[in-house]
Amino acid sequence: MRSSAVVSGVLALLLLILVAVGWDPLLSFDRAVAEALHRDAVAHPGLTRVHRVFSDWVWDPWTMRALVAAAVVLLWWGHERRLAVWVGATSLLAVALQQGLKALVGRDRPVWTDPVDSARYAAFPSGHAMTAMVTCGLLLWVLSLRWREEWRGWGALAGAAVVSVLGVGWTRVHLGVHWPSDVVEGWLLGWCCVAVAILTYRWNERRLSRAGPGDATGDGSSMGDTR
């Protein structure tokens, strides 16, 4: 987990620098892919409408944040309060990081003479992609702490999470509201946030465990093994 956090963070920083300095090979790649997918979106309006439903509703950041909020409430209600705070704080910090980078980089979205969708704010990084990665990663982590070994539906849930993360990235570029590198940056930053959250939570649980049973029990400690 530590390695994936470092690798995703380094790659996200590298991509941020390349976009900020306007590295021509990357921008040319973005433009070529975006133009090809936009032509396809215009040529297939039925598929484009389906993509809009998934992108603007099913995988919308507010839908994802609602899932996190529900998880936080359930964890709090189930007396897993440290974990609830960790999940909620990670989601909020990810939003702050995303919006901060959008303001810092100020990258323009693709502009088309025949747009099939629209979006607000700056393009980099993709908020949809980052929020989907953070939400799906956090929810899978929480569920794995207790039910991974015994729940038969785990594979289907993990598959749905992967489809959601990849699918929202695809639809954002296909709908012409993001460059491919916006989506990749969202994925990298999102996973980095999840990995750091898991690592810091594990560190905190070990610290409390070493402090003694009186300090380690109670809120957040009943999830069991946090390996």
RATA-V640863 format. One record per residue. N is the residue number from 1. SS is DSSP state (H for helix, E for strand, - for the rest). PHI is phi in radians with two decimals (999 if undefined). D_LAST is the distance of its C-alpha to the last C-alpha in whole Angstrom. Layout:
BEGIN
n->N ss->SS phi->PHI d_last->D_LAST
n->N ss->SS phi->PHI d_last->D_LAST
END
This chain:
BEGIN
n->1 ss->- phi->999 d_last->10
n->2 ss->H phi->-1.10 d_last->12
n->3 ss->H phi->-1.11 d_last->15
n->4 ss->H phi->-1.17 d_last->15
n->5 ss->H phi->-1.13 d_last->16
n->6 ss->H phi->-1.17 d_last->18
n->7 ss->H phi->-1.10 d_last->20
n->8 ss->H phi->-1.13 d_last->20
n->9 ss->H phi->-1.17 d_last->22
n->10 ss->H phi->-1.16 d_last->24
n->11 ss->H phi->-1.13 d_last->25
n->12 ss->H phi->-1.11 d_last->26
n->13 ss->H phi->-1.14 d_last->28
n->14 ss->H phi->-1.09 d_last->30
n->15 ss->H phi->-1.14 d_last->31
n->16 ss->H phi->-1.02 d_last->32
n->17 ss->H phi->-1.13 d_last->34
n->18 ss->H phi->-1.10 d_last->36
n->19 ss->H phi->-1.22 d_last->36
n->20 ss->H phi->-1.10 d_last->38
n->21 ss->H phi->-1.54 d_last->40
n->22 ss->- phi->1.23 d_last->41
n->23 ss->- phi->-1.08 d_last->40
n->24 ss->H phi->-1.05 d_last->43
n->25 ss->H phi->-1.00 d_last->41
n->26 ss->H phi->-1.18 d_last->38
n->27 ss->H phi->-1.13 d_last->41
n->28 ss->H phi->-1.16 d_last->43
n->29 ss->H phi->-1.10 d_last->40
n->30 ss->H phi->-0.98 d_last->39
n->31 ss->H phi->-1.12 d_last->42
n->32 ss->H phi->-1.12 d_last->43
n->33 ss->H phi->-1.17 d_last->40
n->34 ss->H phi->-1.08 d_last->41
n->35 ss->H phi->-1.13 d_last->44
n->36 ss->H phi->-1.11 d_last->44
n->37 ss->H phi->-1.24 d_last->41
n->38 ss->H phi->-1.17 d_last->44
n->39 ss->H phi->-1.06 d_last->47
n->40 ss->H phi->-1.16 d_last->45
n->41 ss->H phi->-1.11 d_last->44
n->42 ss->H phi->-1.17 d_last->48
n->43 ss->H phi->-1.32 d_last->49
n->44 ss->- phi->-2.24 d_last->47
n->45 ss->H phi->-1.09 d_last->47
n->46 ss->H phi->-1.12 d_last->45
n->47 ss->H phi->-1.11 d_last->42
n->48 ss->H phi->-1.10 d_last->42
n->49 ss->H phi->-1.11 d_last->43
n->50 ss->H phi->-1.09 d_last->40
n->51 ss->H phi->-1.06 d_last->37
n->52 ss->H phi->-1.15 d_last->39
n->53 ss->H phi->-1.07 d_last->38
n->54 ss->H phi->-1.17 d_last->34
n->55 ss->H phi->-1.23 d_last->34
n->56 ss->H phi->-1.56 d_last->36
n->57 ss->H phi->-2.25 d_last->34
n->58 ss->H phi->-1.11 d_last->32
n->59 ss->- phi->-1.83 d_last->29
n->60 ss->- phi->-1.10 d_last->31
n->61 ss->H phi->-0.95 d_last->29
n->62 ss->H phi->-1.22 d_last->30
n->63 ss->H phi->-1.12 d_last->29
n->64 ss->H phi->-1.10 d_last->26
n->65 ss->H phi->-1.16 d_last->26
n->66 ss->H phi->-1.12 d_last->27
n->67 ss->H phi->-1.12 d_last->24
n->68 ss->H phi->-1.10 d_last->22
n->69 ss->H phi->-1.05 d_last->24
n->70 ss->H phi->-1.11 d_last->24
n->71 ss->H phi->-1.10 d_last->20
n->72 ss->H phi->-1.08 d_last->21
n->73 ss->H phi->-1.10 d_last->24
n->74 ss->H phi->-1.13 d_last->22
n->75 ss->H phi->-1.13 d_last->19
n->76 ss->H phi->-1.10 d_last->21
n->77 ss->H phi->-1.10 d_last->24
n->78 ss->- phi->-1.52 d_last->21
n->79 ss->- phi->1.13 d_last->20
n->80 ss->- phi->-1.81 d_last->17
n->81 ss->H phi->-1.33 d_last->19
n->82 ss->H phi->-1.10 d_last->16
n->83 ss->H phi->-1.14 d_last->14
n->84 ss->H phi->-1.06 d_last->18
n->85 ss->H phi->-1.12 d_last->19
n->86 ss->H phi->-1.08 d_last->16
n->87 ss->H phi->-1.14 d_last->17
n->88 ss->H phi->-1.11 d_last->21
n->89 ss->H phi->-1.15 d_last->21
n->90 ss->H phi->-1.10 d_last->19
n->91 ss->H phi->-1.09 d_last->21
n->92 ss->H phi->-1.18 d_last->24
n->93 ss->H phi->-1.14 d_last->24
n->94 ss->H phi->-1.12 d_last->23
n->95 ss->H phi->-1.09 d_last->27
n->96 ss->H phi->-1.10 d_last->28
n->97 ss->H phi->-1.11 d_last->27
n->98 ss->H phi->-1.05 d_last->28
n->99 ss->H phi->-1.20 d_last->32
n->100 ss->H phi->-1.10 d_last->32
n->101 ss->H phi->-1.20 d_last->32
n->102 ss->H phi->-1.02 d_last->34
n->103 ss->H phi->-1.20 d_last->37
n->104 ss->H phi->-1.19 d_last->36
n->105 ss->H phi->-1.41 d_last->37
n->106 ss->- phi->1.07 d_last->39
n->107 ss->- phi->-1.32 d_last->39
n->108 ss->- phi->-1.28 d_last->42
n->109 ss->- phi->-1.36 d_last->41
n->110 ss->- phi->-1.02 d_last->43
n->111 ss->- phi->-2.09 d_last->46
n->112 ss->- phi->-2.19 d_last->48
n->113 ss->- phi->-1.32 d_last->52
n->114 ss->- phi->-2.29 d_last->51
n->115 ss->- phi->-1.11 d_last->47
n->116 ss->- phi->-1.90 d_last->45
n->117 ss->- phi->-2.77 d_last->43
n->118 ss->- phi->-2.46 d_last->42
n->119 ss->- phi->-2.69 d_last->40
n->120 ss->- phi->-1.81 d_last->40
n->121 ss->- phi->1.20 d_last->39
n->122 ss->- phi->-1.26 d_last->38
n->123 ss->- phi->-1.50 d_last->36
n->124 ss->- phi->-1.92 d_last->34
n->125 ss->- phi->-1.52 d_last->31
n->126 ss->- phi->-1.23 d_last->31
n->127 ss->H phi->-1.17 d_last->30
n->128 ss->H phi->-1.07 d_last->29
n->129 ss->H phi->-1.13 d_last->27
n->130 ss->H phi->-1.17 d_last->25
n->131 ss->H phi->-1.15 d_last->24
n->132 ss->H phi->-1.11 d_last->24
n->133 ss->H phi->-1.12 d_last->21
n->134 ss->H phi->-1.10 d_last->19
n->135 ss->H phi->-1.11 d_last->20
n->136 ss->H phi->-1.12 d_last->19
n->137 ss->H phi->-1.10 d_last->16
n->138 ss->H phi->-1.13 d_last->15
n->139 ss->H phi->-1.16 d_last->16
n->140 ss->H phi->-1.12 d_last->14
n->141 ss->H phi->-1.09 d_last->11
n->142 ss->H phi->-1.05 d_last->12
n->143 ss->H phi->-1.14 d_last->13
n->144 ss->H phi->-1.21 d_last->10
n->145 ss->- phi->-1.11 d_last->8
n->146 ss->- phi->-2.17 d_last->11
n->147 ss->- phi->-1.90 d_last->14
n->148 ss->- phi->-1.06 d_last->12
n->149 ss->- phi->-1.31 d_last->13
n->150 ss->- phi->-1.98 d_last->16
n->151 ss->- phi->-1.71 d_last->18
n->152 ss->- phi->-1.24 d_last->20
n->153 ss->- phi->-1.48 d_last->21
n->154 ss->H phi->-1.05 d_last->18
n->155 ss->H phi->-1.07 d_last->19
n->156 ss->H phi->-1.14 d_last->22
n->157 ss->H phi->-1.16 d_last->20
n->158 ss->H phi->-1.09 d_last->18
n->159 ss->H phi->-1.10 d_last->22
n->160 ss->H phi->-1.11 d_last->23
n->161 ss->H phi->-1.14 d_last->21
n->162 ss->H phi->-1.10 d_last->22
n->163 ss->H phi->-1.06 d_last->25
n->164 ss->H phi->-1.13 d_last->26
n->165 ss->H phi->-1.14 d_last->24
n->166 ss->H phi->-1.23 d_last->26
n->167 ss->H phi->-1.13 d_last->29
n->168 ss->H phi->-1.19 d_last->30
n->169 ss->H phi->-1.13 d_last->30
n->170 ss->H phi->-1.08 d_last->32
n->171 ss->H phi->-1.15 d_last->34
n->172 ss->H phi->-1.14 d_last->35
n->173 ss->H phi->-1.34 d_last->36
n->174 ss->H phi->-1.10 d_last->38
n->175 ss->- phi->-1.40 d_last->40
n->176 ss->- phi->1.35 d_last->41
n->177 ss->- phi->-1.87 d_last->39
n->178 ss->- phi->-2.54 d_last->37
n->179 ss->- phi->-1.48 d_last->37
n->180 ss->H phi->-0.95 d_last->34
n->181 ss->H phi->-1.17 d_last->33
n->182 ss->H phi->-1.07 d_last->32
n->183 ss->H phi->-1.19 d_last->30
n->184 ss->H phi->-1.06 d_last->28
n->185 ss->H phi->-1.10 d_last->28
n->186 ss->H phi->-1.06 d_last->26
n->187 ss->H phi->-1.09 d_last->24
n->188 ss->H phi->-1.11 d_last->23
n->189 ss->H phi->-1.13 d_last->23
n->190 ss->H phi->-1.07 d_last->21
n->191 ss->H phi->-1.18 d_last->18
n->192 ss->H phi->-1.03 d_last->18
n->193 ss->H phi->-1.07 d_last->18
n->194 ss->H phi->-1.13 d_last->15
n->195 ss->H phi->-1.09 d_last->13
n->196 ss->H phi->-1.12 d_last->14
n->197 ss->H phi->-1.07 d_last->13
n->198 ss->H phi->-1.13 d_last->10
n->199 ss->H phi->-1.09 d_last->10
n->200 ss->H phi->-1.21 d_last->12
n->201 ss->H phi->-1.15 d_last->10
n->202 ss->H phi->-1.06 d_last->7
n->203 ss->H phi->-1.08 d_last->10
n->204 ss->H phi->-1.14 d_last->12
n->205 ss->H phi->-1.15 d_last->10
n->206 ss->H phi->-1.13 d_last->10
n->207 ss->H phi->-1.09 d_last->14
n->208 ss->H phi->-1.19 d_last->15
n->209 ss->H phi->-1.14 d_last->13
n->210 ss->H phi->-1.20 d_last->16
n->211 ss->H phi->-1.20 d_last->18
n->212 ss->- phi->2.20 d_last->19
n->213 ss->H phi->-0.99 d_last->19
n->214 ss->H phi->-1.13 d_last->21
n->215 ss->H phi->-1.58 d_last->20
n->216 ss->H phi->-1.51 d_last->16
n->217 ss->- phi->-1.49 d_last->17
n->218 ss->- phi->1.79 d_last->19
n->219 ss->- phi->-0.99 d_last->18
n->220 ss->- phi->1.49 d_last->15
n->221 ss->- phi->-1.65 d_last->13
n->222 ss->- phi->-1.50 d_last->14
n->223 ss->- phi->-1.32 d_last->11
n->224 ss->- phi->1.46 d_last->9
n->225 ss->- phi->-1.10 d_last->6
n->226 ss->- phi->-1.92 d_last->4
n->227 ss->- phi->-1.12 d_last->0
END
